[in-house]
Each structure stands twice: as structure tokens, then as C-alpha cells.
């Protein structure tokens, strides 16, 4: 596995863990915080998608 692929996989694991943590916290948020949390989770999901696209280009 290339260094680039290893870095992308590391980034992917980190981003997925962050998204999971945010999802776990979501239920305890106020309505206003939920909107902010959804925006953060959406941004994280977009980053995951970009990382997956970059990883697919390496294979």
C-alpha cells in the first residue's frame, strides 16, 4: 500500500470516528444545537466523500 493510500485511510478513519461521535452527541443537543450539529455532520460527510473519491483514484 502506498503512503498516499495509508494517509487517506488514516484520514478516513478519523473523519468517520468524528462523525460517529457527533451522531452520538446529537440526541442530547438542544434544537439550536441540533441544527449546528447537523451542519457539522454534513460537512464531515462531505469530507468523507472527498476522501473516498481520492482513495478510489489510487486504486
KOLKOLDO-812346 format. One record per residue (C-alpha): residue number from 1; residue in one letter; x, y, z. Coordinates in steps of 0.5 Angstrom, whole numbers. Layout:
% KOLKOLDO-812346
+-----+------+-------+-------+-------+
!  nr ! rest !     u !     v !     w !
+-----+------+-------+-------+-------+
! NUM !    A !     X !     Y !     Z !
...
+-----+------+-------+-------+-------+
END
This chain:
% KOLKOLDO-812346
+-----+------+-------+-------+-------+
!  nr ! rest !     u !     v !     w !
+-----+------+-------+-------+-------+
!   1 !    X !     0 !     0 !     0 !
!   2 !    X !     3 !     7 !    -2 !
!   3 !    X !     4 !    12 !     3 !
!   4 !    X !    -2 !    16 !     0 !
!   5 !    X !    -7 !    11 !     1 !
!   6 !    X !    -4 !    10 !     8 !
!   7 !    X !    -5 !    17 !    10 !
!   8 !    X !   -12 !    17 !     6 !
!   9 !    X !   -14 !    11 !    10 !
!  10 !    X !   -12 !    14 !    17 !
!  11 !    X !   -16 !    21 !    15 !
!  12 !    X !   -22 !    17 !    13 !
!  13 !    X !   -22 !    13 !    20 !
!  14 !    X !   -21 !    20 !    24 !
!  15 !    X !   -27 !    23 !    20 !
!  16 !    X !   -31 !    17 !    21 !
!  17 !    X !   -30 !    17 !    28 !
!  18 !    X !   -31 !    24 !    29 !
!  19 !    X !   -38 !    24 !    25 !
!  20 !    X !   -40 !    18 !    30 !
!  21 !    X !   -38 !    22 !    36 !
!  22 !    X !   -42 !    28 !    33 !
!  23 !    X !   -48 !    23 !    32 !
!  24 !    X !   -48 !    20 !    39 !
!  25 !    X !   -48 !    27 !    42 !
!  26 !    X !   -54 !    30 !    37 !
!  27 !    X !   -59 !    27 !    42 !
!  28 !    X !   -57 !    31 !    48 !
!  29 !    X !   -57 !    37 !    44 !
!  30 !    X !   -62 !    43 !    44 !
!  31 !    X !   -66 !    45 !    38 !
!  32 !    X !   -61 !    50 !    36 !
!  33 !    X !   -55 !    46 !    38 !
!  34 !    X !   -58 !    40 !    33 !
!  35 !    X !   -58 !    45 !    27 !
!  36 !    X !   -51 !    47 !    28 !
!  37 !    X !   -49 !    39 !    30 !
!  38 !    X !   -53 !    37 !    23 !
!  39 !    X !   -49 !    43 !    19 !
!  40 !    X !   -42 !    40 !    22 !
!  41 !    X !   -44 !    33 !    21 !
!  42 !    X !   -46 !    35 !    14 !
!  43 !    X !   -39 !    38 !    13 !
!  44 !    X !   -36 !    32 !    16 !
!  45 !    X !   -40 !    27 !    11 !
!  46 !    X !   -37 !    31 !     5 !
!  47 !    X !   -30 !    31 !     7 !
!  48 !    X !   -31 !    23 !     8 !
!  49 !    X !   -34 !    23 !     1 !
!  50 !    X !   -28 !    27 !    -2 !
!  51 !    X !   -23 !    23 !     2 !
!  52 !    X !   -26 !    16 !    -1 !
!  53 !    X !   -26 !    19 !    -8 !
!  54 !    X !   -19 !    21 !    -7 !
!  55 !    X !   -17 !    14 !    -5 !
!  56 !    X !   -21 !    11 !   -11 !
!  57 !    X !   -17 !    15 !   -16 !
!  58 !    X !   -11 !    11 !   -13 !
!  59 !    X !   -13 !     4 !   -14 !
+-----+------+-------+-------+-------+
END
